[in-house]
Amino acid sequence: MTYFLSTPIYYVNSTPHIGHAYTTCAADILVRHMAQRGEETFFLTGVDEHATKVFRVAEELGLAPQAYTDQIVGAWRDLPARLNAKPDFFIRTSDEGHKVFVREFLQKIYDNGDVYEDVYSGLYCVGCEEFKTEDSLVDGKCPIHDRVPEQIEEKNYFFRLSAYQDRLLAYYDAHPDWVLPDFRFNEARSFIAGGLQDFSISRAGQPWGIPLPWDESQVAYVWADALINYLSALTYARPGEDLRDTFWPGARHLMAKDIIRFHCVYWPAMLMAAGYELPQQIFVHGYLLLDDKKISKSLGNVVDPLDLIDIYGADPVRYWCARAVTFGQDGSASIDGIRERYERELGNDLGNLLSRTTAMIAKYLGGAIGPKEGVTGTNTTLANEVAVMRDGVLADLDRFDITSAVDKIWLVVRALNRYVTESAPWEMAKDETKAAALEGVLYDLADGLRLVAVALAAYLPETAPKILTALGQSDDLSFDRVAYGQLVAATGIEGAAPLFPRLETPDA
């Protein structure tokens, strides 16, 4: 089985903000988890360089667009690395491999008779890189960027999107889980059912972009260029290999809701026109809101994720992204919430549990723990809780629900903490007749921490191996190890240092 997941490619008109980190973290969690299940994975992210707003920023700085993007792309490459995310390929739309493929792709649409020339006159929001209708504006302004769109009139090439309305509706009806969550599926289908208008796939007034193969006086409209990255990357990500046969059409796209129309309407129609199968699934998440507003460079309420990583570390930021709001829904998150989750959940619930458990193994069992007759497989309550958690996590992550999945894992973390309190190993250690029972309790705690570490490895890739090492366990992260009673014998266990030390620095 294969699992190809993409983030949208991000505009480079400025540096990354926490909203970009949010999508990248979620994608990396899903890909890492699927790799734990034995899937052959491919994780794609990157940057969109041919936007009008990128061209204008370069102009303001007195730079050629390519020089500007070459200068700023480093900040975007750093983002996944600093987040402990490991994409298999980072695409730039200025890559020669991408430009060659885009021209071939658009030529197929042209040869198929789905492109014609006409004059476009209308409103264009540079922030959205989208043509707007009057009824989509609020008080004459783009509701997302709070600015009046520009009036544009130019001769363009148009794609016959209207010709694909019936085919798109039929596809949606035959694949009711093609877009998730369900309400986003309904939103996309309703847009199609409401009638599709042909859209411009070229720009005549801007030299920055990929020239059309049949008319090099015009460049591809940014979305007719950017969407194609999901296919183009597979043709040159690994030199000498074409990965389309391996990973297409089993692709999954992950994105925020502001680009649903492009991905759920324009992209499938373009693929049909070019003779490609559609990707397997699209998941549309909501906005991570700060003070109930979308995070946006245009609105000026950005938070630099690298600032947060410098204070808390990558794993706590990843964990906060997963738990701050229900993934898929809009939700207002507080940056202060990172510190609270760092201290209460990561520091106390998980970190303290490991420190206490390893310290008790060192003190009461001479640092040795492991399966033996009369010690293992006795806690049916914990075994059942783990089985329910495991099945739930698998089901949740199959439908991209990273929040519900980590919530279920945390129920087991809290159950282990209750188990410590209720069993009171420190009291049992005072009674020699309870030696076997004491060893059984500490076995259960160590085994619980082991399986929790494996379950959390996709979320906390730096922390999970530390837990396994502290317990003297294998670094094998196969998800089938999320099962009760698989702790192997270990010696030399010492009290573990705090996983998440108390912070003395102020909040970000």
N, C-alpha and C positions, 0 to 999 in steps of 0.2 A: 504494500500500500504506500501511496505517496501523499504528502501534505505540503502544498505550496500556498503560502500566505503572504500577502502584500499589504504594506501601508500605502496610503496615498503618497505621491511624491510631493515634497513640500516646496513652497515658493521661497526663493533666496533673496527676497527684497529686504530681509533683515535677519537677525540671528534667531535661533530657536527659543521658544517659550514653553511653559509647562504644558500647554495644550498639545504641543507636538510630542513631548515626553510621554504624555498620557496614552496616545495612540501607539507609540513605539513600544512602551512597556507592555501594553496589553497584547500586542502582536508577539513579542518575544516570549511572554508567558505561555501563550497558546502553542507556539512552535516548540518550545522546550518540552512542554508536556507531551506533545505528540511524539517527539523523539523518544521520550521515556517509554512510550507505548510501542516502540519499535518501528514507527513510520519513517520512511525516507523523506526528509523535510527539505524545503527550500524557502528561505525567508528573504524577501525583497523589500528594500526601502531605497530612498534616494531623494533627489531634488529636481524640481521643475524650473528650468532656467529661462525659458523663452516667453515669459509673461510680459505684458506691457508695463506692469508696475516695476518689474526688475529692470527693464530698459530705461525707465524714467529715473529710478534711483541711481543707476550708473551715470546717466546724463547729469544729474545734479552734482555728482561727485567728480565730474570731469573725466570719467573713465570710459573706455570702450566696454560694451556689455560683457564680452568674454573675459576681459581683464578683471572686471568687477566680480563676476561669478567665480573665477579662479581664486580670487582673494578671499571671498567669504565662505566658500564651500567647506573649508577646513572646520569651521564651527559646526557645520551640519554632520560632517563625518565623526566629530568628537562626541556628538550627542549619544548615539547608540553605545559607543565604547564606554562612555562614562556611566551609562545606565546599566552596565553589565548585559547589554543586549548584543546578540551576535548574528547580525544579518549575513546571509551567504553572499549577497551582492548589493553594492551601493551604486545605483544608476544615476547618471547625470544625463539630462536630455541634450547636452552638447557633446556627448560621446559620439564618435564617428559611427560605431555600430548601431546606435539608436537612430541616428539621422538616416542612414542607409535603409534601415528597416521601415521607418515611417514613410519614406518616399515610395517604397515598394508596396506598402499596405494601401496608401492613398491612391496609388496608380490602379490597384485592383478595383477599388470602389469606382474610380473614374471609368475604367474599362467596362465595368458592369452597367454603366449608364445611369448611375445614381448621383452624378454631379452635374450641375449646370451653372451658368454664369448669370448674375442678376445684380441689381443695385440694392444695397442695404441702406436704409435710412431709419435710425432709431436711437434708443438710449443705451449707453454702455457704462456699466460700473467697473472701473478699473480694479477696485478692491476685490470684487468677486470674479473678475475676468469673465463677465457674463453680460449678454444683452438682456435688457429688462423691458417688461411691458408696463404700461401706465398703472394697471391694476395691481402690480406687485410692489408698488412703491407706497410709502407712508408719508403723507404730507410732501409728496414729490421727491422723497429721498429713499435711498436703499435702506431697508430696515436693519440690515446687518452692519453696514459701515457708516450709517447716519450722514450720508453725503448725497448731493444731487448728481445723478449720472450725467455723463457727457453725451451731447448730441453728435452722432456720427453718420456721415453719408459717404459711401464708397462702393465701388464695383467689386463684388466678391464672388467666390464660387460657393455654391450651396449644396448641401447634402440632402437628398430626398428622404428625410426622416418620415414624412407623412406616408410614404409608400410602405412603411414597415409597421404601421399601427396594428393591423390585424394579426400579423405574425407575432408581434410582441405580446399582444393580449392572449393569443393561443398558447404561447410559451409560458406565460405567467399562470394561466389556468391549469396547464399540465404539470407545473412545478410549484406547488403552493408554499414550499419552504425555500424557494430560491433566494428570496430576500428576507432577512431576519433583522429585528423582531417582526412579529406579525403586523403590527400597526405601520411599520415602514413598508412592508409588502403592499398593504392596502393603499398607502399614500402614493407609491410609485405606480401601481396599477390604475388608480383613479386619475392620475395625471395623464397616462396613456389613453385611457377611455375618454377623457375630456377632449381629445383631438390633438394631434401632433402637427406642429409647424416645422417646415424645413429650416435648417439652421446653417449659418455661414461657417465654412471650414477654412477660410483664408482671411488674411488681412493684407490690404494694399498699402496702407500708410505707414508701415513699420518695417524696417530692414532686418530687425533682430528676430530670427526664427529659421525654420527649415524651408527652403524654397520648394514650391510645388513642382513635381516632376514634369508636368505638362505646361506650366507657365511660371518660369522662375522669377517673374516680376512680382509675384505674390508669395507670401510665406504661410505656412500652415497656422491656422488659428490655434491658440495655446492648448485648448482641450482636444483638438484633433491630433495634436502632437503628444500631449501628456498621457492620455489614456492608453496609448499604444505601448507605453513602457512595459506594461505587464506581459506583453508578448515579446517585445524586442529584446528585453533583458535575457530571455531564455536562449536567444540565438548567439550571444557572445559572452555570457557571464563566465563560462569556462572555455578558455581558448581551445579551438578545435572541436568543440562539442556543440550540438544543437539539442537543447534540453526540452524542446517542445513535445517530443514524443513521450518523454518521461513525466512531465508535469502539467501539460495542457491536454484536455480542458479541466483537469482536476484542481483548478486554482480557486482560491478564496480571497476575496478582497475585503479589507477592513478599512473603515473610514468614518468621519463624522458626518452628521446629517446635512450640513450645508452643501455637500456635493452629491447628494443622492440622485438628482436628475441626470447629471452627467454619467454616473456609473450605472444607474438602473434603467435608463432610457436611451441616451445617446450611444453609450458603449456597446450594449448588446445589438443595437441596430447596425452600427458600423461593422461589428464582427460578422453579422449575417451578410452584409453587403460584400465583405471581403472573403466570404466563404469559410469562416472559422466557426467551430463550435463555441458555445457560450461557457464562461467559467462556471464552476460548480456551485458557488454560493457567494452571496454578498451579505456582510453584516454591517449595519449602520448604527454607530453609537451616538449618544447624545453629547451635549456640550458639558464640559467641566466648567462650571460657572464660579466666578469669584465675585462676591457681593452681588449675586444674582445677575451678573452680566457675563456674556461670552468673553473668553480670553482672546484678545485681539491686539495685534500690533497697531492697527488703525485706531483702536479705542484707547490705547495707551495704558492698559491695565495688565501688562505682561509681567510674568514672574520668570526669572531665568532659572531653569531647572538645575544648572550647574551650581548656582548659589546654594540651593537646597542640598545637593549632593555633597558639597564641601562641608556642610554642617552635620548632616545626618548620615551620610553614606548612601550608596546606590540602593542597597536592599530595602532600607526603610522608605525611600521615595517610591520604589516599585510597589511595596506593600500598601502604602497610602493611596497610590493611584488605583490599585485594585479594589480597595475598600472604601474610598472616600464617598463614592456615589454608586448606585446600582448601575452596572455597566449596561449600556443600551439606552438608559434614560438620561434626561437632563438632571443635573443635581448641583446644588450650590455647595462648594467645598470651602473649608477654611484652611489657610496655610497653617494656622495655629494647631489644626487637627493633626498635622504630621508629628508635632512634638508629643501630643497626647497619646497617639498610637505608639510612638517610639517608646515612651516611658511605660505606659500601662500594659500594652499588649506584647510588644516585642521584648521590652526589658523585663517586665514582671512576669507575664504569663509564660513566655517561652524561655527567655534567658535565665530567669531565676530558677525555673523548673530544672533546667540542665545543670546549673551550678549546684543546686541542692541535691539532685539525684547522684551526680558524680561524687560529690563530697561524702554522701552517706555510703556509697559503694566503697570508697577509699577507706572510710573510718570503720565501718561495720563488717566489711567483707574483705578487707586487705587489698582492695582494688581489683578484685576478680569477680566476674559476673558471667553467667552463661547457662545454657540449658542443662538440666540434669533431672533425674527421676524425682518426682514429687514436687518439682519447682515450676515447671512450665505447663502452659495450656490449661490453667485452672480458672482463669477469670473470664467466665462466659459473657458477663456484662460488657467488659471492655472489648472482647472479641466481636460481639454483635455491633457495638458502636462503631468499631473500625470498619466492619463489613458494610454497614449502612453508609458511612462516610465515603468509602472507596467507590461504591456504586454511584453515589450521588455526584461525586466529583467527575467521574467519567461522563455521566449524562450531562452535567452542567457545561463542561468544557467542549463537548460535542456541539453544543448550541451557543458557544462563545460566552457563556455566563461566568466570567472570571470572578465576579463578586460573590455569587452564591456558592461557588466551589470553595473559595478560601474561607467563607463563613462556616462551611461544613467542616473543614479541617480544623478551624479554631474551636469548634464544639468539642473535638477530641482533646485539644490542648487544655481546655478548661476542665474537661472530665478528668484528665490526668492530675491537674492541680487539686481538684476535689478529692481524688483518690489519696493523694499525699496527706491532706488534712484529716480525712476520715480514718485512714489506716495508721497514722502517726508512727512511722518507723522508729523514731527516736525513743518512743515509749516501749515498743516491742524489743528494742536492743537491750533494754534493762532486764529482760526475762529470758534466760537461757533456753527455756522450754519452747520459746517462740522463734528459735533460730531459723528453722525451715520456712516458717511463715514470713519472717522478715526477708529472707532471701527471695521468696516468691514475689513479695511486694516490690522489691527493688528491681527484680527481673522485669516485672510488668511495666514499671516506670521507664526503665532503659529501653525496653522493646517498644513502648509507646512513643518515646522520643525518636527512636530510630525510624519508625514508619512515618511519623509526622515529618521528619526531615526529608524523607523521600517524597512525600506528598507535596511538601512546600518547596521543593528544589526548583520548580519552574518560576516561583515567585521570588525566592530568596537564594539565588544561585551561589552567592558567596557564603552565606550562613549555613546552608544545609550540609556542605562537606565538613564544616567545623564541628557540627553536632555529631556527625558520624565518626569523625576522628576522635573526639572526646570520649566516645563510647567504645572505641576500639573496633569499629565496624567497617565493612567493605564500603568503598566509594561507588559501588554499583547503584545506579539510580533507576533501574528498571521499575516501571510502575507496578509490576506484579509483586514487588517487595512490600507494597502497602498492604500488609496482612499481619494479623496477630501471630506471635510465636515464632518469628524468624530470626530472633537475636542469636548471634553466634558467640561462643565463649571468647572472653577477652580478659587480659590481665594488665596490670600496671595502670589502671584507671585512677586518675587524680581529679581533685576538684577543679572543674573547668572555670577559666576566667570568664568574666561577664561577656556575653555575646554583644550586648548593647550597653556600653558603659554610660553612666550618668553624664549628661551634658552640662557643662558649666557656661557654654557660650549662649548669648541671647538668641532669641528666635530670628529666623530669616526676616 
